[in-house]
Amino acid sequence: MTIHFGDSTSITTATGLGAKIGQVLSTIKTDTDSYSQSSESVTGFVSNFSQSITTTGSNKVLITGHISIDTNSGNYYNSIGVLLFRTDTEIGQGDSNNNRRRVHVAGGANAGYYSGNRGPESVPIHFLDSPSAGTHTYRVKLGNQYAANVTLYVNRGGSDANSITRPVTSSVLTCTEIIV
């Protein structure tokens, strides 16, 4: 069986998968954050939402999870970019395309629709990284994709009314070492 990875490498073995899981480390963010952002700006790293892992050799790291996001924007076309980082290097982003921001994933396109009266949207995080051996910290930043000042939220909606219809959520980041 041969497993092909996105970085053009592969594992071939006659006895099955041939790869093993070395370690699984995970963090859950249960608190909420808000980031006041200027037009088309990027936040700092989201607080309390990172996971470090130490790898050896040419092992890979599968980063999975989700982040719950929203904005106070009243414009239905305002998306929030999720930028994935290995320590300080952005990874897993789309190809360059003119003036468009390169992000790992975007969500919240309906965020702010009708003045922020919904709950947060959970968007997936999923990337197979091929780092060098050593300790790596995986974390995210958020990008205001809108040409106006807005507030971006993590684990809560744009409306924070004290109501059962306004949930507080969690976000999860898991790193799995794949031994190759």
Secondary structure as GFF3:
##gff-version 3
##sequence-region A 1 180
A	DSSP	beta_strand	2	4	.	.	.	ID=ss1
A	DSSP	beta_strand	10	12	.	.	.	ID=ss2
A	DSSP	beta_strand	20	29	.	.	.	ID=ss3
A	DSSP	beta_strand	33	37	.	.	.	ID=ss4
A	DSSP	beta_strand	50	55	.	.	.	ID=ss5
A	DSSP	beta_strand	60	71	.	.	.	ID=ss6
A	DSSP	beta_strand	80	86	.	.	.	ID=ss7
A	DSSP	beta_strand	89	91	.	.	.	ID=ss8
A	DSSP	beta_strand	105	107	.	.	.	ID=ss9
A	DSSP	alpha_helix	113	116	.	.	.	ID=ss10
A	DSSP	beta_strand	121	129	.	.	.	ID=ss11
A	DSSP	beta_strand	134	144	.	.	.	ID=ss12
A	DSSP	beta_strand	150	154	.	.	.	ID=ss13
A	DSSP	beta_strand	171	179	.	.	.	ID=ss14
###
